[in-house]
Amino acid sequence: MKWKRSERLVDMTQYLMEHPHKLIPLTYFASLYQSAKSSISEDLTIVKETFEERGRGLLITVPGAAGGVKFIPTMTTQDVHEIASNLMEQLSKAERLLPGGYLYMTDLLGNPSLMNKLGKVFASAFANEKIDAIMTVATKGIPIAHAIARHLNVPVVVVRRDSKVTEGPTVSINYVSGSARRIQTMVLSKRSMEKGQRVLITDDFMKVGGTINGMKSLLEEFNCELAGIAVLVEAEHADEQLVKNYLSLIKLHEVNEKDGTIVLTEGNYFEKGGNLDESSINN
């Protein structure tokens, strides 16, 4: 079957977006569409220009016999600002206040459209890092971890509070909960990670960072390397903060349960996330 250019462009675009960060040889597309490599190169130029013009991402060309093309999902700064603004508007409603200075976020974490956007927000920020896996702790961190993993095309590692028979042999550590100052336990299956992997840690809410510190300790037990920390919402605790180097989208400054007020601002994402271009991506 001979594909028309319009058909190739639609199918090629979908394939690239479904396989982010994967190096795809031009010969794969040439064989799939039964077209000359010169025609495929012209098609990819059109796709590249469209991606970049619409702010969808970058299409990186890797030269050489083992080269090909790689789609890197990115978002414009304006789009990230809009997502953060909309999220703050939803989180600032008084009915979301929970005892202890927490916010009810379960409905937002269960929204697939919002999670897809947030996953791309953080994947964009870490697109130039070598990341082999996303780590989070059960349960509320799982949706955001999967969302980021989808755009980085890497697996998710879920840390649990207790051991389950379905996990097989496990490694457990004790850590100090940052907010409650209690000794707690984390458990991770020995099969979850391989030695030397670079891991991005993520969580939906960080109060002072005790849980994230626990996950960092687990990485050491597995001889893995921390690639970064991504937090959806951080609470302002400057004097008590246990984690220093992290990326947050939203910052919770103040809650007043009596008045029902919530003060939110953008997190440090726009200070540390940076803008990506083709030269900053590791091929």
N, C-alpha and C positions, 0 to 999 in steps of 0.2 A: 504493500500500500504506500503510495506516494503522498506525503503530507504537504498541505498548503502552508505557506509561511504563517498565515494567521493562526492556523491550527497548531503549528509548532510553537509559536510565541505563547499561546495560552497554556499549552501543556508544559512547556519548558518552565514558564514562570511558576506554575503550581508546584512542579517538582523541586525547584530551587527553594521555594518557601517552606516546603515540607521537609527539606534536608539541610537546615542551616549549619554552617561551619563544616560542611562535608566537602572535601575536594572531589570534584567530578570531572573526569577526563573528557575532553572534547570528543574523543572517539566514542564515548558512551552515547552522546546525543546523535552523532553522525550515524551510528549503527541503528539506534532506535528509530530515527526518522528517515533513514535511508537517504541521507543528504550528504553533500560534500562538506568537508570541514570548513571551507571558506564561507559556505552559506550559513553554517552554524555560528561561525564567528560574527557574521553580520547580524544574525538574530540576537546573539548575546550582547552586542553593542546596543541594540535597541532596548533590550531588557535592562541593561545597566543604566542607561540614560533615564529610563522611566523610573526605576527604583530611586535613583538619586534625586531626580526632579520632584518626586512625590514624597521624599523623606522616608521611604520604606526600608532603606538599607543600602549596603555597598555590595557590589559584585566585583570580587577580587580575582584578577588573572594571575595564575602562577605559571611562569614559563618553564620550558624544559620538557624532556621526554616523560617525566613523571608528573607533569603539571596538569593544569586544568582550570576550572573556575570554582569559586567558593562564595556562597551568599552569606553576608553578615548582617543580621537584623539590627537596625538602629532606629532611633527616634530623634526628631528635631527637639531642640531645647524648648521651643514654643509648645509642642505637643506634650512634653513632660510637665511643663508648668500648668497646662490645662488639666491634665490628669490629677496632679497634686492639688490643684484648686478645687476640683470637683470632689475629690476624696475628703479634703478638709471640710467642705460644706456638709457632707454627709456625716462626718465624725463629730461635728460641733453641736449636733442636736442633743438637748439635755437628757432625753430618754436613753441615751447610750451610756450614761454614767453608771459605773459599777463601784461597789465598796473597794477601798484600797487604792483608789486613783487609776483604775483600769477603765477601758472603754469596751463596750460590746461591739465586736467586729465580725461575729460568726456569719451573719448574713452577707457581708461584703466578701468574706473569704470563700463563700459558696457561690459567688456570682462568676460564672465562667468567662463572660466578656470582660469584666473588670480584671480578673486574674490574668487573662491573656495580655492585657495592656500593661499591667504591673510587671509581669514576667519579662516583657520586652524592655520595659524601662530599666530594670536592673541588668538584663543581659546586654543592653547597649553599653552600660557603664563598665562592664567587665569583658567586653568583646576582645580587647587586646591582651587579655591575660590567658595563660594556658590553664584551663580548668578541666579536670577529669571527672568530677562529681560534685553534686550539691548535697550538703548535709543540713538536716534540721531535726528538731525534736518533736515527737508526737504530742499533741495532735494538730493544733491550729497552725503550725508552721508548714504542714504538708502541702496545702494548696499553693502557697506562694513558691515553695521549693519546686514543685512540679511545673509551675508556670515559667520560672526562670530556666529550668532544665530543658523545657520544650524549645526555647529559643537559643540555647547554647548547645543543644543536641548531646546532652550528657545524662547519665543516670542519677537517680535520687537515692540518698542514704538516710534512713529514718532511725534516729536514736529513740529508745524507749525508756520508760521509767522502771520497768520490771522485765524479767526474762520470760520468754514464751517458748514452749516446746517446739513450735514451728520455726524458730530462728536457728536451731542447732546450737553448737558451742558458741559461747558469747564472751565478750570482755566487758567487765563492769568497773566503774570508778565511783568514788565518792567526791562530791564537790559541795561548796558552800553556796547556798541560795543567796543571791545578792540582796533581795528585798527582805526576806524573812530571817536571814542569817542562820538557817538550819542546814544540817548535813543531809544531803539527798544523794540518790543513786542514779546513775545513767548506765544503760546496757546497750551493747551493739554486737550484732552477730559477727563472728570472725570472718565470715565469707563476704561481708559487706564491702570491704575495700582491700586494695592491694598495696603493698609497700611502695612508697615513693609517689603516690598520687597527690596531685594538687587539688585541694578541696575548697569550695566556696561555702561558707556557713551562712545560713539565713534563718530569720525568725520573724514572726508577725509583729511582736511587741517586745521591746527591751526596756526594762525599768532601770536596773543598774548594771546588768550584764553578767550576772552569776551563771545563768544557763549557758550563755555563749562561752564563758570561760570553761565550763564543764566540757563542752564540745571540743574546744581547743585542746584540752587535756586528753580527750579520746584520740584526737589526731596524733598526738605524740605516742600514745600506746600502739598505734598502728604504723608508726614511722612514716606518717604522711605529712604533707606540707600545707600550711594555711595559705590559700590564694586570695582570700578577702572575706569580708563580712558585710552582708546586706540585711538591713532592718527596715521593715515597712514603717513602723512608728516607734520612735524613741521617746521616753519620758525624760524631762530635764532634771538631772540629779548631778550637777557639776562636781559637787564635793565627794560624792559617793561612787561615781562612775568607775567600774572595774575594767571596762573595755575602752581603749583609746582610738584605735584605727578601725573605723567602720564607715559604712555608707548608709544614710537614712533618708527616706523620702519625706516623712512628716515628723515634726517635733511637737510633743505635748508639753506645753509650758506650765499650765496650771489648770486644776479642776476645783470647783467649789460645789460640793454636793448640796449645800444648803441653798445656794442661789441657782443651782443648775447651770452654771457657766463653764465652758470649756475653751481654753485659749490654745490655739494651734498655729504653727507657722511651718513654712517649708523647712525640711531638714538640711543636712549638709551636702545633699546630692549635687547641687549646682556648684558647690565649691570644689568638690572632689571628683565628681563624675566626669567632668570634662567633655569636650566635643571630639568625636572620632572622625578621622578621615582615613583615606586609603593608606597613607604612609604610616599610620600608627598601628595598623593591624599586623600581627605576626602571621606570616604566611606558613 
